[in-house]
Amino acid sequence: MDWGPLLLTLKLALLTTFLLFFVSVPIAYSLAYSRGKLKPVFEALISLPLVLPPTVLGFYLLISFSPSSVIGEFLNDWIGLQLVFSFEGLVFASILYSLPFMVQPLQAGLSSLPQNLKHASNLLGKSDFVTLFKVLLPNIKPSILTGIVLSFTHTIGEFGVVLMIGGNIPDKTRVASVAIFEEVESLNYETAHYYSAILLLVTFIILVFTFTLNRRLQKNNSLW
């Protein structure tokens, strides 16, 4: 069995989750405290990957960033970046596709905090940036953990998006889900079983650890 797809999947999931956290925090903060009329529109846009077939998003990303498109040509000529059939493209697509899995838990956690917590920090002269990272986020650790785990495990299980934007290039874009599909197509069920069993075991362990840690965090919060 080739361990390359599993290692590439782990690398993709870790990098995507890390970048997605810093992308999602300001978005979740804005949605949690926004009262604008366009808030439902932005929430719908972010939530689209939850209901949209992955191949639809992957198709439009493929069209948008192909070398023949305006965006793809600009990225290639001026930045030297090619997102189609590259690992960078997998990361970008994974961030978009996993965005609601990070944003929604963070938004729910921030919305559940008492309003006077933020106001008190502002009255003490703390900026919104300091208030967010020093006051608000430390009080929603279960929500942060949920967002991180959901984003990580969701990235591990991606198939349609990564196949459309990345293809099946060994050691470059051939992640575990694509490798399983290829092995099944080739009737190599034994190898497909190994890949599937490893992913099943890893995600199960992660979820058990998450539920256990979340219970402890919630118990500690209730004591305060």
KOLSE-414851 format. One record per residue: residue in three letters; x, y, z of N, C-alpha, C in turn. Coordinates in pm, whole numbers, padded with zeros to 5 digits, always signed. Example, Ala and Ser with C-alpha at 12.3 -4.5 7.8 and 13.67 -1.06 7.14 Angstrom:
KOLSE-414851
ALA+01319-00569+00780+01230-00450+00780+01320-00330+00780;SER+01285-00225+00708+01367-00106+00714+01290+00003+00787;
This chain:
KOLSE-414851
MET+00083-00120+00000+00000+00000+00000+00086+00125+00000;ASP+00050+00222-00082+00122+00348-00089+00072+00441+00021;TRP+00163+00484+00109+00124+00572+00220+00118+00718+00177;GLY+00157+00748+00054+00158+00885+00005+00023+00956+00014;PRO-00087+00893-00033-00218+00960-00023-00260+00992+00119;LEU-00229+00902+00213-00266+00927+00353-00186+01043+00412;LEU-00057+01047+00383+00027+01156+00433-00014+01288+00370;LEU-00048+01286+00241-00091+01407+00173-00225+01456+00229;THR-00312+01362+00261-00441+01397+00321-00421+01462+00457;LEU-00332+01405+00537-00302+01463+00669-00244+01603+00656;LYS-00153+01621+00562-00094+01752+00539-00200+01853+00495;LEU-00288+01811+00407-00395+01900+00358-00490+01937+00470;ALA-00528+01839+00552-00623+01865+00660-00564+01957+00765;LEU-00438+01937+00801-00374+02022+00901-00360+02166+00852;LEU-00311+02182+00729-00290+02316+00675-00423+02388+00654;THR-00521+02316+00603-00652+02377+00581-00714+02423+00712;THR-00710+02338+00814-00769+02372+00944-00699+02491+01007;PHE-00566+02496+00997-00489+02606+01054-00527+02738+00987;LEU-00527+02741+00854-00560+02864+00782-00708+02900+00799;LEU-00791+02797+00801-00935+02822+00810-00973+02887+00943;PHE-00903+02855+01048-00934+02916+01178-00917+03067+01173;PHE-00805+03113+01118-00778+03257+01113-00866+03328+01009;VAL-00911+03255+00909-01005+03313+00814-01144+03324+00875;SER-01181+03225+00954-01318+03215+01006-01345+03303+01127;VAL-01243+03329+01208-01264+03407+01330-01324+03545+01301;PRO-01266+03627+01212-01328+03757+01185-01466+03745+01121;ILE-01487+03642+01038-01618+03622+00976-01722+03588+01082;ALA-01688+03495+01171-01780+03455+01277-01810+03572+01371;TYR-01708+03651+01401-01726+03768+01488-01821+03869+01424;SER-01802+03895+01296-01887+03990+01225-02032+03941+01221;LEU-02052+03813+01193-02188+03759+01185-02254+03753+01322;ALA-02176+03725+01426-02233+03713+01560-02286+03846+01613;TYR-02218+03955+01577-02255+04085+01632-02315+04180+01529;SER-02337+04130+01409-02397+04213+01305-02549+04211+01316;ARG-02608+04325+01286-02754+04336+01282-02798+04390+01146;GLY-02712+04383+01049-02742+04436+00917-02845+04353+00843;LYS-02909+04415+00745-03014+04348+00667-02956+04241+00574;LEU-02828+04255+00540-02765+04160+00448-02705+04038+00521;LYS-02720+04034+00653-02663+03923+00729-02714+03788+00681;PRO-02844+03769+00654-02890+03639+00604-02827+03600+00470;VAL-02796+03701+00388-02735+03673+00258-02595+03617+00278;PHE-02517+03680+00365-02381+03633+00392-02383+03495+00460;GLU-02478+03475+00550-02489+03344+00616-02524+03235+00515;ALA-02610+03269+00419-02647+03173+00315-02528+03139+00226;LEU-02449+03239+00191-02331+03216+00106-02230+03125+00176;ILE-02208+03150+00304-02113+03069+00379-02164+02927+00397;SER-02296+02911+00410-02355+02780+00435-02377+02698+00308;LEU-02355+02755+00192-02379+02684+00066-02310+02547+00059;PRO-02183+02535+00101-02119+02403+00092-02188+02294+00172;LEU-02274+02330+00267-02345+02230+00345-02451+02159+00262;VAL-02506+02227+00162-02616+02171+00083-02580+02155-00064;LEU-02474+02221-00107-02436+02218-00248-02356+02091-00278;PRO-02385+02022-00388-02301+01906-00425-02156+01949-00442;PRO-02062+01874-00385-01920+01913-00393-01871+01932-00536;THR-01925+01853-00629-01881+01863-00768-01920+01997-00830;VAL-02027+02058-00780-02068+02189-00834-01963+02294-00798;LEU-01926+02298-00671-01822+02392-00627-01690+02361-00698;GLY-01655+02234-00705-01531+02195-00772-01530+02234-00919;PHE-01644+02220-00985-01653+02255-01128-01629+02404-01149;TYR-01696+02486-01068-01681+02631-01086-01541+02679-01047;LEU-01481+02614-00949-01342+02647-00917-01249+02609-01031;LEU-01276+02495-01092-01196+02449-01205-01207+02546-01322;ILE-01328+02592-01349-01349+02687-01458-01286+02822-01426;SER-01303+02867-01301-01255+03000-01263-01104+03011-01263;PHE-01036+02904-01224-00891+02911-01207-00812+02836-01315;SER-00880+02794-01419-00808+02729-01529-00718+02831-01597;PRO-00606+02788-01656-00511+02882-01719-00574+02968-01828;SER-00684+02922-01886-00748+02999-01993-00844+03105-01943;SER-00876+03103-01813-00968+03202-01757-00893+03330-01721;VAL-00968+03438-01700-00907+03566-01666-00836+03558-01531;ILE-00903+03498-01432-00844+03486-01298-00723+03394-01301;GLY-00737+03280-01367-00627+03185-01374-00506+03241-01446;GLU-00531+03315-01553-00421+03376-01628-00351+03483-01544;PHE-00429+03561-01470-00370+03664-01384-00284+03602-01275;LEU-00335+03499-01207-00260+03434-01100-00131+03371-01153;ASN-00139+03314-01272-00022+03247-01329+00083+03346-01378;ASP+00039+03455-01444+00133+03550-01505+00191+03648-01405;TRP+00110+03691-01308+00154+03797-01218+00201+03746-01081;ILE+00149+03635-01039+00185+03582-00908+00263+03452-00920;GLY+00254+03389-01034+00320+03260-01053+00251+03147-00978;LEU+00120+03159-00961+00044+03062-00884-00056+02991-00974;GLN-00052+02860-00975-00147+02780-01050-00228+02696-00953;LEU-00358+02722-00946-00443+02654-00850-00502+02525-00905;VAL-00513+02513-01035-00570+02393-01095-00465+02282-01098;PHE-00503+02163-01050-00416+02046-01046-00286+02074-00969;SER-00303+02136-00853-00188+02164-00766-00233+02150-00621;PHE-00135+02132-00532-00167+02121-00390-00223+02252-00336;GLU-00171+02364-00387-00224+02495-00345-00372+02507-00379;GLY-00410+02452-00493-00551+02453-00531-00636+02369-00438;LEU-00580+02256-00394-00652+02172-00297-00676+02248-00167;VAL-00575+02320-00121-00588+02396+00004-00695+02504-00010;PHE-00690+02579-00120-00788+02685-00142-00929+02629-00150;ALA-00946+02522-00226-01079+02461-00240-01128+02405-00108;SER-01037+02346-00030-01075+02288+00099-01118+02395+00198;ILE-01052+02510+00193-01091+02622+00281-01232+02668+00249;LEU-01262+02682+00121-01396+02725+00081-01500+02621+00119;TYR-01468+02495+00094-01567+02389+00116-01589+02361+00264;SER-01489+02383+00347-01502+02357+00491-01535+02482+00571;LEU-01552+02595+00505-01575+02722+00574-01691+02717+00673;PRO-01810+02666+00636-01920+02666+00735-01894+02577+00855;PHE-01809+02476+00841-01781+02386+00952-01695+02452+01059;MET-01629+02560+01024-01553+02637+01122-01631+02762+01165;VAL-01691+02829+01071-01759+02956+01101-01880+02935+01191;GLN-01962+02837+01161-02088+02822+01236-02068+02788+01384;PRO-01979+02696+01420-01956+02673+01564-01901+02797+01635;LEU-01809+02870+01568-01755+02991+01630-01863+03098+01644;GLN-01945+03113+01542-02053+03212+01548-02153+03178+01658;ALA-02188+03049+01668-02282+03006+01773-02223+03029+01912;GLY-02094+03002+01928-02029+03023+02057-02026+03170+02096;LEU-01989+03256+02001-01984+03399+02029-02123+03455+02057;SER-02224+03407+01985-02360+03456+02004-02417+03415+02140;SER-02366+03305+02195-02417+03257+02324-02358+03331+02443;LEU-02252+03409+02421-02190+03482+02531-02276+03602+02570;PRO-02276+03640+02697-02351+03759+02740-02298+03884+02670;GLN-02390+03969+02626-02351+04091+02556-02266+04182+02644;ASN-02292+04181+02774-02219+04273+02862-02071+04236+02875;LEU-02035+04114+02837-01895+04073+02841-01813+04156+02743;LYS-01864+04170+02623-01796+04251+02521-01800+04399+02558;HIS-01915+04445+02605-01929+04586+02642-01836+04623+02757;ALA-01823+04535+02854-01737+04563+02969-01591+04575+02925;SER-01550+04489+02834-01412+04495+02783-01388+04626+02708;ASN-01485+04668+02628-01472+04794+02555-01469+04914+02649;LEU-01549+04908+02755-01551+05017+02852-01418+05030+02926;LEU-01347+04918+02939-01217+04920+03004-01105+04965+02910;GLY-01144+05003+02790-01047+05056+02695-00983+04954+02603;LYS-01033+04832+02606-00977+04728+02520-01035+04741+02379;SER-00948+04724+02280-00992+04730+02141-01073+04605+02107;ASP-01144+04609+01994-01221+04493+01952-01130+04373+01926;PHE-01009+04400+01876-00915+04290+01848-00874+04222+01978;VAL-00836+04302+02078-00794+04248+02207-00913+04179+02275;THR-01031+04239+02266-01150+04180+02326-01180+04044+02266;LEU-01165+04034+02136-01193+03907+02068-01099+03797+02112;PHE-00969+03825+02111-00870+03720+02135-00837+03699+02283;LYS-00861+03800+02365-00827+03788+02507-00949+03761+02595;VAL-01067+03796+02548-01187+03783+02632-01288+03685+02574;LEU-01325+03706+02447-01434+03627+02389-01392+03484+02354;LEU-01285+03470+02276-01244+03337+02232-01208+03242+02348;PRO-01138+03291+02453-01111+03199+02565-01236+03147+02633;ASN-01350+03213+02613-01474+03170+02677-01559+03079+02588;ILE-01511+03048+02469-01585+02957+02382-01494+02842+02335;LYS-01413+02791+02425-01321+02683+02389-01392+02560+02332;PRO-01507+02517+02387-01577+02402+02326-01616+02429+02181;SER-01659+02551+02151-01698+02585+02014-01576+02585+01922;ILE-01464+02636+01972-01340+02635+01893-01296+02492+01864;LEU-01301+02408+01965-01262+02268+01947-01354+02200+01846;THR-01484+02226+01855-01579+02167+01761-01550+02211+01619;GLY-01524+02340+01599-01494+02390+01466-01367+02330+01409;ILE-01264+02318+01492-01137+02262+01446-01154+02115+01405;VAL-01223+02038+01489-01239+01895+01460-01328+01874+01337;LEU-01438+01947+01329-01526+01933+01213-01454+01969+01084;SER-01377+02076+01087-01304+02118+00967-01198+02016+00929;PHE-01127+01965+01028-01020+01868+01003-01077+01738+00945;THR-01178+01683+01011-01234+01556+00965-01307+01573+00832;HIS-01371+01687+00812-01440+01711+00685-01341+01719+00570;THR-01226+01780+00595-01123+01787+00491-01068+01649+00458;ILE-01053+01566+00560-01006+01430+00537-01101+01354+00443;GLY-01231+01378+00458-01329+01304+00381-01368+01366+00248;GLU-01308+01476+00212-01344+01542+00085-01314+01452-00033;PHE-01403+01459-00133-01379+01381-00254-01409+01462-00381;GLY-01534+01505-00395-01575+01572-00518-01496+01697-00549;VAL-01478+01781-00449-01408+01908-00471-01262+01884-00505;VAL-01195+01800-00428-01051+01778-00451-01026+01705-00583;LEU-01119+01619-00622-01102+01549-00749-01117+01644-00867;MET-01212+01738-00857-01237+01831-00967-01123+01931-00981;ILE-01078+01988-00871-00978+02094-00878-00835+02039-00880;GLY-00815+01919-00823-00679+01866-00812-00648+01749-00901;GLY-00752+01676-00941-00728+01559-01022-00671+01444-00940;ASN-00587+01364-01003-00532+01245-00938-00384+01231-00972;ILE-00304+01326-00923-00161+01328-00952-00086+01271-00831;PRO-00016+01157-00846+00055+01096-00733+00153+01193-00667;ASP+00152+01190-00533+00242+01272-00450+00218+01423-00464;LYS+00109+01460-00530+00080+01602-00549-00065+01636-00515;THR-00159+01562-00572-00301+01588-00546-00380+01461-00518;ARG-00313+01347-00516-00384+01219-00495-00402+01195-00346;VAL-00511+01245-00292-00542+01228-00150-00608+01093-00129;ALA-00633+01058-00003-00682+00925+00032-00818+00894-00030;SER-00910+00990-00028-01043+00965-00083-01037+00935-00232;VAL-00951+01007-00303-00933+00981-00446-00865+00847-00468;ALA-00770+00812-00382-00701+00684-00393-00799+00568-00372;ILE-00890+00582-00277-00991+00478-00253-01078+00459-00376;PHE-01122+00569-00434-01205+00563-00555-01130+00493-00668;GLU-01004+00528-00685-00924+00468-00792-00905+00318-00769;GLU-00880+00279-00645-00860+00137-00615-00989+00058-00637;VAL-01102+00115-00602-01230+00047-00624-01258+00034-00774;GLU-01228+00140-00848-01246+00134-00993-01159+00025-01056;SER-01042+00004-00998-00949-00097-01049-00975-00235-00989;LEU-01082-00244-00906-01121-00368-00839-01016-00416-00739;ASN-00933-00324-00691-00835-00356-00586-00900-00330-00449;TYR-00995-00415-00414-01074-00393-00293-00990-00405-00165;GLU-00888-00486-00169-00806-00503-00049-00733-00374-00014;THR-00672-00310-00115-00603-00183-00090-00703-00075-00050;ALA-00819-00072-00117-00922+00025-00081-00968+00005+00062;HIS-00973-00121+00104-01012-00151+00243-00910-00096+00342;TYR-00781-00111+00311-00676-00059+00400-00689+00092+00416;TYR-00702+00163+00304-00717+00309+00309-00841+00346+00392;SER-00952+00280+00362-01079+00313+00428-01073+00284+00578;ALA-01013+00170+00613-01007+00131+00754-00921+00228+00834;ILE-00811+00273+00774-00724+00368+00844-00796+00501+00866;LEU-00865+00551+00764-00940+00676+00778-01052+00661+00880;LEU-01120+00548+00877-01228+00523+00973-01175+00523+01116;LEU-01064+00455+01137-01006+00447+01271-00958+00584+01320;VAL-00890+00657+01234-00837+00789+01272-00950+00885+01308;THR-01053+00892+01223-01163+00985+01250-01241+00944+01375;PHE-01255+00814+01398-01326+00767+01518-01251+00808+01645;ILE-01120+00790+01644-01038+00828+01760-01046+00978+01784;ILE-01040+01055+01677-01048+01201+01690-01181+01243+01751;LEU-01290+01180+01707-01422+01216+01759-01438+01178+01905;VAL-01388+01061+01943-01395+01019+02084-01316+01116+02171;PHE-01197+01152+02126-01115+01249+02200-01187+01383+02212;THR-01252+01426+02104-01321+01555+02103-01437+01557+02200;PHE-01520+01453+02196-01636+01449+02287-01591+01444+02433;THR-01484+01371+02459-01433+01362+02596-01380+01497+02644;LEU-01301+01563+02558-01244+01692+02596-01352+01799+02607;ASN-01451+01793+02519-01560+01891+02524-01638+01881+02654;ARG-01660+01760+02701-01731+01742+02828-01653+01805+02943;ARG-01521+01789+02941-01438+01848+03046-01440+02000+03039;LEU-01432+02054+02916-01434+02199+02900-01567+02258+02946;GLN-01676+02193+02910-01808+02241+02951-01826+02232+03102;LYS-01770+02125+03162-01778+02110+03307-01700+02220+03378;ASN-01582+02252+03323-01501+02357+03383-01568+02493+03369;ASN-01631+02517+03253-01702+02644+03232-01819+02658+03328;SER-01889+02546+03353-02004+02552+03443-01961+02581+03587;LEU-01840+02538+03623-01790+02565+03758-01763+02713+03777;TRP-01721+02781+03666-01698+02924+03678-01827+03003+03680;
